[in-house]
């Protein structure tokens, strides 16, 4: 069963992220992209957020993985087993989201840490992990993810609201950029990036003529169950599926787009609450 090598786990804890190239095959990622782009419910549920520069970023979010191709990817053994290696604990699905960074119009994401606002959801510890799966090729031109190597060791830093986004304290980010390596996370479709919730990351606007869609699946450790309710779920046992289910479900047009999308604008108060901090 494919899992991380010890060197991968060491790199994750040292750098705050680790790549797994080609974790999904061209057919698997092609079916994911085809499903998402033809998913009218996903498009309708997509939230627009101002990036602070007058451009919109779009994303669709769902809390429970479901039984469609999105869920088969989020529940697949090849993903969840690796997440559990990094968390050193049983993992459950915290939420997933599709980043809809369209050509020419996809806005930027400010520098931030995911735990910079997730901690407000009753999570005492940053024992979470996210995996970004490239649906399209990610390049510097179309606004690939950027990370500061080793920035997770800074711990959680203060975040403030910028536009509709929660951005990390700009002074600390600028000082961190002087000391830490900035990595442009260029990826081929089907590649994955596993990253720590305190890793500082951002992305530039997509000014190219090529879209950059990405699926991000987020997981929390069972032992880090939130002490209060929020718009994301408490511990819910995650039923893993064998890796072949991605293709089996993805090839079935009747069931492959199954997901219950959340209303991010109305439900997610974690970022907006920062304007008063």
N, C-alpha and C positions, 0 to 999 in steps of 0.2 A: 504494500500500500504506500503510495508516494507521500512522503513527509519531508519536513525540513531536515537538512543535515545540521550537525552541531555548529558548523561554521556559519550557517545562515542565522541560527538562533543567537549566536554571539554577536553577529553583525547587527541584528535588530536591536539588541540591548545596548550596543555601543553607539550606533548611529541614529537609532530611533525609527528605522525603516529597513525593509529588505525587499528586493524584487524577486518575483518568480516568473521568469519569462516563459511564454507559451503554455500557460497553465490550462488554457482552453484552446481547442482546435479551431481552425478556420471555419469549419461547418458549425460548430457550437456557437462561436461568437457571431457568425453570420445570421444564425437563427435568432439569437438574442437581439441583434440590431434590427432585423426585419420585424420581429414582434413588437419591439418598442416603438419603432417609427410608424407602425400601423395601428398602434394602440390608442384609440380615440379617448378612452377613459383616462389614460396617462396624460395625454395632451390637455384634456379638459381640466384635470386636477393640478396641472403644473402651476406653481407659484412663481411670480415675478418679484424680484427684489432689486432695488436700486443699489448699484455698487459704489455710490458716493461720487461717481464721475459722470452721472447721467446715462449710464448704460444699464440694461437689465440683465440679471442672471436668472435663468429658469431652472427649476428642478421639480421633480415629483417624488413624493416620499410615502412609504408604507411601513407600518410597524410590525406586521406579521408576515412571514415569508410567503405563505400561500403554497398552492400546488401547481402553479404555472412554471414557465421556464425561469422566471426571476427567483422563485422559491427553490427550484431544483439547483440553481447555482449557489444560492445562499446556504442551502442545506447539504450541499455535496460534501462527501467525505474529504475530497482533495482540498477543499477550503477550510472546513470546520476543524479537521484534524490538525491542520497547520496553526489555526488560530489558538487551539487548545494547547499546542506546544508552547506558543508565545505567552499565553496567559497562565500556564501551569495550573489550569483549573478547567472544570466543565464550562463551556461557553453557551450563552443563549443569544438569540437574535434580538438586538436592541432596536434596530430599524435598518431599512435600506432606502437608497435614493438614486434616482437617475439624474445625472447632471446633463442638461440639454443645452450644450454650448454650440449654438448654430453658427454657421459661417457669417462673417461680417458683423454680426449683431450680438454675439455672446459676450456678456460683460465680464469684468474681472472679479476675483475673490480677494479680499484684503488679507493681509497676514493675520493668522489666527491659530489658536490651538482648539481642537474640538472640546477638550476638557475645560477650556476657558468659559464655556457656558453649560456644558453637561453637568458640571459639579452642582449647579443650581437645581438639578433634578433629583437631588437626594443621594447622589453617588459620593461616598466618602473618599474613595480611592480611585486613582486613574488606571485601574486595572481593566481597561477596555482595549479593543484593537479594531481597526478598520482595514478593509481591503478594497482598493480601487482597481476595477477591472476595465481595461481599455476596450470600449466598443468600437471606436475609431482609432486610427493612428493618432498619437499625441506628439506634437512637435512644438518647438519654441514659437513657430509662426502661428499655430492655432491655439496658443495659450495653454500649454501643458502645465501640470502641477510643478511647483517649485518648493523645495524643502530646505531648511537649514539643518545641516548634518550635526547631530548631537544636541540639538536644542531642547530635546525632551528632558535633558538633565538640568535645565534651568528651573524645572518645576512649573506650576501654573502661574502665569503672569496676569496682570489685570487686563480686562477687555472693556472697551467702550463701544457704543453704537456709532457706526459710520454709515450713513444712508440707512439701509435696512439690514445691514450686516454687523455682526459683532467682531470688531477688529482688536488685535492685541495692541497694547500700549506702544505707540510709535517710537518713543525715545528708546525703550528697551529693545525693540526690534532693530533699530538702526545700530545700536551698540553691539547687538548679537551678530549682525551682518559683518561687522568689522573683525570678529573673532572666529566665526564659523563658516564653513564652506557652503556656498549656495549650490544646490544640485538641481539641474533642469531634468525633470523626470520624463524623458522622452520614452515612448512606449509604442510597440506595435499592437494592433488589435489582437486581443487574447492574452496579453501580458497582464500581470497583477503586481500591485505595490501594497505591501502590508505595512501599516504605520501606526505609531504610538499616539495616544490622544493628546500628549503634550508636545508633540513635534510641531514646530512652527511651519506653516505651509501657506501658500497663496497661489494664484494663477493670474496671468495677464489676460486682457480682453482678446477675443478671437477676431483678428482683423484679416484673416486669410479667407480664401474661398472654399475652405474645407471645414466641415463640422467636426467637433470633438465631443462626442457623447461618452459618458463613462458611468458605470454602475458601481456604487459604493455600498458595501455591506458592512454594517457596524455590529460589534458583538460586545457583550459585557460578561464578566466572570460571575458565576453563580454565587460565589462568596461575597461579591460586591453588590448584592441586591439592594436597590435604593430603599432608604428608610421612609420615604414619602412618595405619594403618587404624583405622576407628571403625565405629559402627553406621550411619553414613551413607556413601554411595558416594564413591569417588574419581572422577576424570574419566571420564565415559561419554558418548560423543557423543550429542547430543540430536537426534533426527529431527523436525524441524518438520513440521507439517501445515498445509494451507490452512484458512482460517477456516470454510469450509463444512462441514468434517468434524464440527464440534460438533453441528450439527443432524442430519447424516446418521447419525452413531453414536448420538446421543441419542434419535432416533426408533426405533431398533432395540432392542427390549426384550431380545433374546437376547444382546447383546454390551455393552450400555451400562454395566454395573456391574463391568466387568473391572478388578480391582486386587489386588495382593498386599500385604495389610496387615502391618505390623510389630508385634511385641510390645514396646510402649514401656516397660513396667514392667521387663521383664527385660533388654532390650537397651540402653536409654539410660542410661549411667552418668555423662554429662557434668554433670547437675544434682546428682545424689547425691554426687559426689566433692567438691562444694564444702563439705560439712559438716566436712571435715577441713582446710579451708584457713583 
